[in-house]
Amino acid sequence: MAFNTGLSGLRAASVDLDVTGNNIANASTVGFKGSKAQFGDLYASGFLSAGTNPIGDGVRVQDVKQSFGQGNISFTDNGLDMAISGDGFFILNNGGEIRYSRAGQFSIDKDGYVINNQNMRVQGYTADEDGNLSGIRGDLQIETDNLAPRRTTNLDSDLNLDSRQSVLETRVRDIGPLAFSAISGETFDVQYTDGTPNFPVDLTATSTAREAAAEINNAPGMSASATTTVTFDGAQDLNDAFISGASNFTFSLDINGSPLTLDTSNINSLQDLVDSINNSSETAISASIVAGSGGTNVLRVIHNQGETLSYSFADGNGNSDSDTVTGDVNVTADRSVAGVTSTTADNDFELAFNASPIRVTNEFNPLDQRTYNHATSTTVYDSLGNSHELTQFFVKNPSPGNGVGVSEWSVYAQIDGEFVGGTDVTPYTARFDQDGALQSINGDPSGEILIDDWIPKDESGQPNGADGPPAPGETVVTPIPEPPTTSAFVINLSGTTQYGAAFGVNDQQQNGYTTGRLSGLDVSDQGVLFARYTNGQSQALGQVALAAFNNTDGLNPVGDTTWVETFESGQPIIGAPDTGTLGSIKSSSVEESNVDLSSELVNLIIAQRNYQANAKTIETSDAVTQTIINLR
């Protein structure tokens, strides 16, 4: 009996030594999980009774249990090395057999598959051509082909336009001079570009050019002034010869029927008369000598407020002249005035408005930065992946209406120095509310500008073979559907603001890029494999899948630091890293063995002691048996 008990102890101690030795041997094995031998005592028992004082029958090894505790994570210089922080196993395809491992030392084989050191393929969720994860599990494969170019179909510009900026450009319509005698008695409506109600102007009650100008000035967007000019030229000139030959020279001048007090007692020349008029008490009157039609110098009198002037003069020799002259009205209209419609039969003012030229001062010129308030540039791409420079110019406009609660800016666009979007003819109009938020662009609240007339060109200015604008009559919808078939793209300014702060580009993102070569791989905490390309783009190639088990201890180790599913472990629970109970992925890292070498060395001493003690039991039993045999 003692022999069997000691022998069972030797066997148990030997297994303990084997387990401890295996732990020590794999102290540096990546992903290795240490084991521990578990023992149980043996008792002999019968069917009916185990006896009153049963004696043990030794010991047996009940189980060799692995510890799946977390090992230390150490960094490596391999971007595909992965460590699991938390629960879960990598899923490996070993020629159709599925294995599970915590060892994340991975690389790429000649076909681009992610494999471990034993050429087992790593399983994960594959991605489509656009980098969208499909949710379908398979062998992870790294595509090493060049990344095809993508044309720009959308540009998001998040800008702030400085509301403190001044209006740089002026647009004025010069109307006139209009003779008061031609427009007196007319009525007309002034119309506006921003939908402001028409403003009626009534000249029927005006009696002078000055009063007519004052009435026109009441209309928003209209500015008027009046002058009355009398030039003493024609059939009866008032010149030096007329005065010097006078036997009794007389001259009078009335303003609206009121005589102007003049000292004409000692007038011997035209200059004496000019001085007399200029020295009068009427500051709005001025006189000067100008060249007459006959080659002689004649008198000119101007009333700079447009009052009616009446004059008479004589030389005492029977030569005289007299007349009454009404003034002229000079009118200008700013860019807010769209037109004028007469409401009387006489329509001289309307005709003059329609025939008047528009005078532009400081007109927008992309080559002159003094003609625009702000500008910003970004790169866009055509269908061949060629880069082009898109520049947006912002020019502040006068506020529409009365300027309360609304502001407007003109938006111009150029690509490689050529206007696009028709902005060379008509710029887009961006309108902002009282809070500085964008209300609309050309009335569209989406804040989008559709560029559908761009022809990509090379450096010589010739079409470069990339897709061009839509065909005539073809409708372009936004957002641009995939796959795009034209060069049309959208500039989205919906996030643009107009605050009292310096101009700033808060963000500007476009979705195009040129072709790129694979330059590196990155792995996220969720196990997503990102390919980095030389064009600065990155694209998801797939996502590592992890598996967990209800009974991890039930897994069966099969070598190469891998386990297989068993009935006791249950079926695997498969999902993406960092979801549910699954751990996260640490890239460029590996999980070290969880073996505590110090503890294993102590366990080695204990196992050795146990082995020696059990051997002593057998030795003692042998001595006792030999004593009995020697009895005679």
C-alpha positions, 0 to 999 in steps of 0.5 A: 500500500505504501509503495502505491501511495509513494508511487502516485506521489512521484507521478504527481510531482513529476507532472508538476515538474513538467508543467513548471518546466513548460512554463519556464520554457515559454516565459518569453513566448508571445501570447503564451498562457501559463499552466498549473497542475491541480491535484486530488487525493485518492480513497478506496471505497466499496459499494456498501461502505468505505470503512470506519477509518479509511486510509488514503490511496495516494494522489492523482493529477486532476487537471492541468489548468491554464491561466488566461490572465492578461500578459504585459503589453510591449511595443514593437517596430512592426506596424502589424503586430497587435496585442489584445487588451482585455478579453478575446482571441484572434481568429486564425484560418489554418487551411480551413481549420479555425484556431484561436490565439493571443499571439499577435505577431503578424505579417503579410504573405506574397498574396497580401494576406495578413498571417502569423508566423505559422502562415495561418491567415488572420480573420476579420471583416472585409472592406469594399473599394470605398473603404466601407466595412461590409460586416462579412468575415473572411481572410484579411488581405492588404491590397497593394495596388495604387489608389485610383484618383477621385474627382472633387464633387464637394467642397465645404468652406467654413469661413468668417467674412468680416462684417466691418469691411467697407463696400469697395465697388460703387455702381452709379447710373448717371441720369441727365442733366435733365432740363426741368422744363422737360420733366416738370409735371411728370410722376414716376415709380422707382423700382428696386432690385431687392424687392423693396416696394416701389417709391413714387416721385411726383414732380407736378407741384415743383416750380424750379429745378431745385424743388424737383431735385429735392423731390427726387432725393426723397427716393431711396437710392436716388441722388439729385442736384440742380444747377441753372446756367445762363451763357450770354452767347448767340445772336446778341453776345454780351461781351467787351465790345457790347459794353465798351460801345454802350452809351448807357449800359444796363444789366439786371438779374432776377432769381425766382422773380426777386432782383439781385442787387448789383452795382452797375454804375461803373461797368466798363468791361466784361470783367467789371460785370463778372466782378460785380455779380460775384461780389453780390450777396447771393452766394449761390451765384457765380459768374465767369468769362468763357469763350463764345461761339463767335470766337469772343469772350462772353459772360456765363452765370451759374446758380448752383442750386437750380433756381430760375434765372431771369435777365435783361441787358441793353447798351442804350443804343437800341441793342438789348436782350432778355430771357428766363432760364430754368435749371437742369436736374442731374440725377444718379441712381445706385445699384439698388435701383432696378428701373423707373416706370412713368405713371404719366403720359410724359415719360422723359425721365423714364426714357433718360433713365433707360438710356443712361450709362452705368459708371463703375468705380473700383470694379472687381478685378481678381488681379487687383486685391484692392477690388475685393475684400477677401479671398481663399484658395484650395486644391480641387481634382479632376477625373484624372487626378490632376490638381487645380487651384480654386480661388473664391473671392468675396466682395462686400455689397451695399446692404439691400433695402434700408440696410437693417438686419441684412447684409450681402456679399458677391462671390466669384470663383476661378479655377487656374485663373479662369472664371467658373460658375458664370461668375465672370458675368454674374457673381453669386450673392450671399445674404446674411441675417442680423446674427451673421448667419448665412440666409441664402445664396442666390435665394437658395437656403442650402448655401450651395454653389453649383459649378457646372461649366468647368473644363479641366485644362493643362498648363498650356490652357488646353483641355487635358482629357478629363471629364468636362461639364454636363451636356447641354440640357443635362440636369445636375442634382446635388449632392453629386451622385456616385459615381460622378460622370462630369466635372460638376462639383458643389461649393457648400458655404452653409457654415459661413458666417459674417461676424465683426471679426477678422476674415478666417478660414475655419475649415475647408475640406474637399473630397477629391485626391490624386492617385497614390501608392501604398506607403504604410499601414495603421491599426486603430484601437477597434482593429481597423487596418488603414492603408496610408497612401502617398497622396495623403489619403487613408482607406480602411482595408478591413477590421480584425475580428475577435472571438470570446468563449463562455468557458475559456478554460474549456479551450484545447491547446494545440500548439503554436500558441493556439487553441481550438474550440471544444464542447466544454468551451462552447461556441465562439462569440465573434465581434469587432474589437472594443465592442461588448466584452471584447478587448481593444487592439494595441497596434505595434505591440504584442502581449507577453507571456503571463508566466511569472518566472520568480513564482515558477522557480519557487514552484520548481523547488516545491515540486523537487521537494515533493518528489524527494519526499515521495521517494523517501516514502518508498524507501521507508516502505522497502526497509520495513518490508525487508525487516519482515522478510528477515524474520526467521 
